[in-house]
Amino acid sequence: MNINELKQKFTEVFGTENTPRLFAAPGRVNLIGEHTDYNGGHVFPCALSFNTYVLINKRSDNKVRLYSANFENKSVIEADLHHIVYDKKQDWANYPLGVLAVLLKREYPITTGFDVLFWGDIPQGAGLSSSASIEVATAFALSCVFDLRIPNFEISKIGQEAENKFVGMNCGIMDQFASAMGKENHAILLDCNTLNYRYAPLDLNGISILLCNTNKPHNLIESKYNERRAQCEHALQQLQSQLSIHALGELTEKTFEAHQEIITDPVERKRAKHAVYENQRALLAVQKLQEGNLEDFGKLMNASHVSLRDDYEVTGPELDAMASAAWEQQGVLGARMTGGGFGGCVVALVKNEHLETFKNNVARIYQAKTGYKPDFYVASAGAGAREIK
Ligand code: GLA
């Protein structure tokens, strides 16, 4: 939908003549550094040019009315500003409601209700953070219309808290951070231990970042995700009996190898190994990118996938089929699953002149193996949360 269609939809749904304000927050793709954020490691995502758009108007009463133009069959959801509660049935609306609950708990002066319409062009269930973008767009929009002046950095933390405490997914900070802080043509190197970050230009000279959607919805990801997180926390606790560290991200491969036997459970040992090695890979990859060595960057992406497959075990047959089909193609520098896993997208670096053949071949091989028809999108690094005037 374009801006005019969205405004028209807003008037139709809420029956008001007042022109709403319009905001956007993007999805993200993580280039490398997967399942490292909640382990105090580094991530290297970029915001996408796919967004969630939010149109919003304050009301004079305490009603909060929410509507998503992506789910037209679901009607307007109504809540009371003074009684915001999680309701599984409300599905997508729990993300904005969760943000509102966090803002109210932090005593931001949201003094009246509001009407809000959402629409997004981020493929859903594709591991591209459509839910984080809803959270960030909501927090950003509320901050602007109620003049709360919340810095974008803080907005990402509010989004994460909504997801952790309201929705119940124990995610790290990466998705909300990328959505709030994204910058055109740049990726972000974020140290999730200190929250220090810097932007790295994405000068890819004739190479595209291609998103290959398995179209396998990542259902049930929450329970498996929370389980991985708990396994890493337990491994860390055991290591802490001999090492003075706060997070797995503080370990080099060498220190890990020297102490790994302290982790008694072999499965937890593998999980911790991934967290440590993946963090080091992410740091090395960023260095390679800066040296213009995309060949090596691509190899590190492949190694990341293998580690997520064998040690972290979050890939599954569809992501593995997609990645291995990608690895066989001419003109590919590297390919790996991106996001939480168990479905969603593979991200690949592909030379432009090979893009079309790459897509045709990968689609054929992948579909024959899994029965799912894939989708492909060339990603461009877009801007973070913003108002559209
Ligand atoms: C999901 C979470 C992120 C991060 C990734 C894995 O996207 O929301 O915080 O942990 O999985 O890297």
Residues whose N, C-alpha, C, O or C-beta is under 5 A from the ligand:
A	BS01	GLA	G33 E34 H35 T36 D37 C171 G172 I173 M174 D175 G339 G340
